[in-house]
Amino acid sequence: MADALPLRVHRFIAGYIDSIELLEVLLLLASEPHAVFDAGAVSAHLRTTPHAADMRLGQLAARGLAQRCDRGHRLDCTPEVRALLPELARCYRERRVSVVALIYPPRPR
């Protein structure tokens, strides 16, 4: 099913995203690209723990997708990635199973 995704979205997910939680944090930052989010705001929005939110924000920063600021993190990525984010969000909204299958491939039985 993951092959139903556009190639550039497929490549981005395969190269940067290893969990749904990480994807959702990225999409949250992308939804307000000039805002700064701290772990508390992310955890409240996504209903996860502040510790998990802080870990994901750190992962995004380490992967060059977010920047740490005094008050938290904000989206900080290349123009190419920024242009891809609306398509990524659309794929997650419209083809959620394909996105999940790419992040978590089925295990052999």
C-alpha positions in Angstrom: 0.0 0.0 0.0 2.9 2.4 0.6 3.5 2.5 -3.1 0.3 4.6 -3.5 2.2 7.5 -2.0 4.0 10.0 -4.3 7.6 9.1 -4.7 9.0 12.3 -3.0 6.7 11.7 0.0 7.8 8.1 0.1 11.4 9.1 0.0 11.0 11.7 2.7 9.2 9.4 5.1 11.8 6.6 4.5 14.6 9.1 5.1 13.4 11.1 8.1 10.3 9.6 9.8 10.5 6.5 12.0 7.3 6.9 14.0 3.8 8.3 13.7 4.4 10.4 16.8 7.4 12.1 15.0 5.4 12.7 11.9 2.6 14.3 13.9 5.0 16.6 15.7 6.5 17.6 12.4 3.0 18.3 11.0 2.1 20.3 14.0 5.2 22.5 13.6 4.4 22.8 9.9 0.9 23.9 10.6 2.2 27.0 12.3 5.7 27.5 10.8 6.6 30.7 12.6 5.4 29.6 16.0 7.6 28.2 18.7 6.4 25.0 20.5 7.6 23.7 23.8 7.2 20.1 24.9 4.1 21.1 27.0 2.3 22.6 24.1 3.1 19.6 21.8 2.1 17.1 24.4 -1.2 18.9 25.1 -2.0 19.1 21.4 -1.1 15.5 20.5 -2.1 14.0 23.9 1.3 12.5 24.6 3.7 12.9 27.5 5.9 16.0 27.8 8.9 13.7 27.9 7.9 12.0 24.6 7.2 15.4 23.0 10.6 16.7 24.1 12.3 13.6 22.6 10.5 14.0 19.3 11.3 17.8 19.1 15.0 16.8 19.7 14.8 14.2 17.0 13.4 16.8 14.5 16.2 19.2 15.4 18.9 16.5 15.0 17.5 15.7 11.6 17.5 19.3 10.4 13.7 19.8 10.5 13.4 22.0 13.5 15.5 24.5 15.4 15.8 24.8 19.2 14.9 28.3 20.4 14.9 29.8 23.9 11.2 28.9 24.4 11.1 25.6 22.5 11.4 24.5 18.9 10.1 25.8 15.6 10.1 24.5 12.1 13.4 25.0 10.4 14.0 23.0 7.2 15.1 23.5 3.6 12.8 25.2 1.1 12.4 21.8 -0.6 11.2 20.1 2.5 9.0 23.1 3.4 7.3 22.8 0.0 6.8 19.1 0.5 5.1 19.4 3.9 1.6 20.2 2.6 1.7 17.2 0.4 2.9 15.0 3.3 0.1 16.3 5.4 -2.4 15.6 2.6 -1.1 12.0 2.2 -1.3 11.4 6.0 -4.9 12.7 6.0 -6.0 10.9 2.8 -3.8 7.8 2.7 -3.1 7.2 6.4 -2.9 3.4 6.1 -0.2 3.8 3.3 1.8 6.2 5.5 1.6 3.9 8.5 2.5 0.9 6.4 5.6 2.7 5.2 6.7 3.7 8.7 5.8 0.3 10.2 6.2 -2.3 7.5 4.2 -5.6 8.2 6.2 -8.3 9.9 6.6 -11.6 8.1 4.3 -14.3 9.7 
